[in-house]
């Protein structure tokens, strides 16, 4: 058995674990990251692509924002499509100059992985049988197997950045944790294609046939989504069927400008709202998808994970540099206040834009009326714009 000592053991090498590791490195705090998948597998996961200003600032703080600023697409607004017509929400004007940036989560992960590799920082990929131990004591440990050998990491703190199905949350005694969950009766069928986007900004479409989203990863790569029943399988959807259905859900101008092509990735993702309370258990802290999941409507998942990491890194820095535990003690409370706000917005936006057959014709009329209010009311437009770009880190404190 091999023993290693570090200050913070991070479980999970997704964007939240890598970002935490980079921020701690910048502050002179030692951390080891343990990941059960390979690096190539982590990079193969197709995820969100809209970054809030808070997330952009964090990537700059971590020293990995250069390529993001070079290649990312700055968006000052987005379109809401309903009743066959598009209406632009001018986010920049409505929020005092704030924007969002389209830059894929895969690219964020790639930048963080490269920075960690160049700095020679320890990351263990393809770690088997990862377990956490004694996190309710002063001497927590993480163990794993690699190439048939047992390894143990002794540490001061454990950061659980290992996702919804990870070992960290699963290791918490049932009586010490409360989970809140809503599962939606549909999923998103997503297609990635090397085609120019149909529009220079995102289009969120409400249709009697179901929701659609026109997004992008670059000026030559597009990402499109369709609301589909949970019973649908990817194999049922040919590229031709996908493009045909997307056209049905768009307005005439978008249909005219839609460029189709072969898909380079196609998948169906279920939608859920999930929050766990609390997010601290002794010396183990949950962050990102390990603690919360939001529907992708409004792209809050990665941004919430980034703000968790900001609060957690600040707490660790205060502990080691200033010898105070105030940040650690307030971590869960601060995160959850922000998480519930973003979860509410994601639930509301999902409920507004998707088709719910069980609500009948009157449900569609209610959606139409609310959308009409939002785009024609300064207060309504400002509300959605403010939530879309993300609330400040210290909002309400």
Residue, then its C-alpha position, 0 to 999 in steps of 0.5 A: x500500500x502506498x500512502x500520500x499526504x496532501x492538504x486537499x484531496x479532490x475527487x473528480x476531474x471534471x471542470x469543478x474539480x479541475x477549477x478547484x485544483x487550479x485556484x488552490x494551486x494559485x494560492x499555494x495550497x497542495x491538492x491531489x485530484x483522483x478521477x475514476x475515468x480516463x482523461x479522454x473520457x472526461x473530454x468526450x462528455x458533451x455538456x453546456x456551453x454558455x458561461x456567465x460573467x462570474x464563471x469567466x472571471x473565475x477562469x481568468x483568476x485561475x489563469x486559464x482564460x486566454x483561449x476562452x477570450x480568443x475563441x469564445x462567442x460573446x452574446x449580448x442577448x437571446x431570442x424567445x420564439x413563440x407563436x411563430x415569431x422571435x423576440x430578442x431579449x437584449x441582455x446587455x442593455x437590460x443588465x447594465x452591460x453584462x453579457x454571456x459567452x458561448x464556450x463549450x464545457x469541453x473546452x473549459x475542461x481541456x484548458x484546465x487539464x492542460x494548465x494542471x499538466x503544464x504545472x506538473x500537478x498530480x492527477x490520478x486518472x482511471x483510479x479504481x474502487x475510490x472510497x472516502x474515509x473518516x471525513x467526520x474526523x480530523x484525519x480524512x482519507x481517500x483510497x483507490x486502486x491503480x494498476x492493482x496497488x492500493x493507494x491512500x491519500x491522507x488530507x485535511x479536507x475532501x472535496x467531492x466534485x465527482x458528479x451525480x453518481x459519485x462516491x462522495x454524496x453516496x458515502x454520507x449517512x442517509x440521516x445526515x442528508x436531505x435530497x430534493x428532486x423533480x424529474x421532468x416527463x421528457x428529455x432533450x435530444x441533442x445533435x452536434x454538427x459541423x454546420x454554421x449556426x442558424x443564428x448568431x445568438x441562441x434561440x429558445x423555441x416554444x412550440x405546440x410540438x415541443x421545445x427546441x433550442x438552437x445553440x452553437x459551439x463556434x462559427x462553424x459548429x452548431x448544437x441543436x436540441x429537441x424536446x422528446x418523450x423519455x421513451x424515445x431512443x437515439x436509434x429512432x432518430x435519423x439525422x433526416x428526422x431530426x432536421x425535419x422536426x427542428x424545422x417544424x419548431x422554428x419560425x420561417x426565417x430560421x427555417x430558411x437559414x438552417x444549414x443541415x449536415x451529418x451529426x457528429x454526436x447525438x444523444x438524449x439527456x433526461x431532465x431533472x431538478x435536484x438539490x441536496x442539503x447540506x453540502x458539508x459533512x465534517x471535513x468533506x464538501x460537495x460541489x457541482x453535480x455531486x450536490x445539485x442538478x438543474x435542467x439545461x434550460x438557461x445553462x446554469x449547471x456549469x456556472x453553479x459548479x463554478x460558483x461552488x468552487x469559488x466559495x470553497x476555494x475561498x474558504x480553504x484559502x481563508x483557513x490556511x492563510x488567515x487561520x479562520x474557519x468562517x468560510x468553511x462554516x458558511x460554505x453550505x449556506x452560501x452555496x445553497x442560497x445561490x443554488x436554489x435561486x438558479x434552480x428556481x429559474x431553471x425550473x421556471x424557464x423549463x416550465x415556460x418553454x416546454x410542451x406539457x400535453x397533460x396541461x391541454x390547450x389552456x396550458x399552452x395559452x397560459x405559456x403564450x400569455x406569459x411569454x407575451x408579457x415577458x417580451x413586452x414588459x420592461x420589468x418582465x424582460x429585465x427579470x429574465x435577463x438578470x437571471x440569465x446572465x447570473x446573479x452576482x456572487x454576493x447577491x443578497x448578502 
